[in-house]
Amino acid sequence: MSKFQDQEFLEFIVKNLVDNPNSVRADRKVDEMGVLLTLHLPKEEIGKIIGRGGSTARAIRTLLRIVGLKNHARVNLKIEEPEGSSAPRKGKTLDEAVGDLKL
């Protein structure tokens, strides 16, 4: 299976950020919404990709959108949370968010 430019670009970036580049895998899915790249990596590497406050992940997503524009496609990135990871969630629960709507 040949890889596409956006998938190769994502793997190149991520493999240069992590300690174990052989553990990185990116899947590519195309549907009516565009291209979805799903990134799979071990839980000990995920912090390096997300970055402080999500800044690294945001930068990678921006670069992927630019690659997508060059190829006339909308490219989105999903970082698959590894099984067994216990990343703390800062956001509100669904019930708290609905309560804030003041309906």
N, C-alpha and C positions, 0 to 999 in steps of 0.2 A: 504494500500500500504506500503510495507516495504521499508525502506531507505537503501541506499548503503553506504559503508564505506566512500567513498569520500564526499558524500553529508552530512553525519553525522559529519564528521571531519570539514567541512567548517562551518556548523551551530554551532558546539561547539566553534570554534575559534571566530566567529563573535559575537555570543551571549555573550561571555565573554568580548568583547571590547565595546559594546554599552550600553547605559543607559536603554533602553527598549528592553530586549531580546525577548519579545513576538511579536515584530513587524518584526522580521527577518524571511525571507522565502527564501529557495533555491530550484530551480527547476533543474531537471537533464534531459538531452537529449543526446541520443547516436546516432551517425551516422557514416559514413565511415571515418570521420576525427578524431573520438574519442569521448570523453565525454565532453559535454559542461554543466557547472554548471552556472546558472544564479542567481545572488543574488539580492533580492528585499528588500529594506529597506527605511524608511522615509528619507526625505531630511535633517532633522536635525542630522541624524546619519551617513550620508555618509562620512563626513569629518573624522570621527574616523576610518573608514575602509580604506579610501584612504591614509591618513597620509600625512605628510609633503613631498611634492615632489613625492608622490606616493610610498613612501618607505614601508608603511604597506601593501598596495595592492600587491606590488612586492614580499614581503616576503610571503604573503598568497599564491600567485600563485606558488612560488617555493616549498612551503610545499605540495601543491596539486599535483604538478608534481611528487614529491617523493612518495606520496600515490599512484598515478597512476602507477608508475614504479613497485611498490610492487604488484600491481594487473594486470600488463601487459596491461595497457591502457594509452592513452594519455589524460590527463585531463586539460581542459582550464577553466578559470573563466571569466565571463562577469558580470560586476557590472552594473545593470540596473539603469540608471539615473532617479530619481523620477520626476514625472510630476510637473512642476512648479518650478523646481530648475533652478537657473541661474548661474551655475558654469562658471567662466571665462575661456576662452580657450587661452592657451599660444601659440599653434601651428599656423602654417601658414594656410591661406585659400588654397583651391585647385588651384585657379588662381595664387597665389603667388608661390606655389610649382612648378607648371608647368613653370612659368616664370624663375625660378631658374635653370631649366634643360638646358638652353642655346642651344636649338636645332637649 
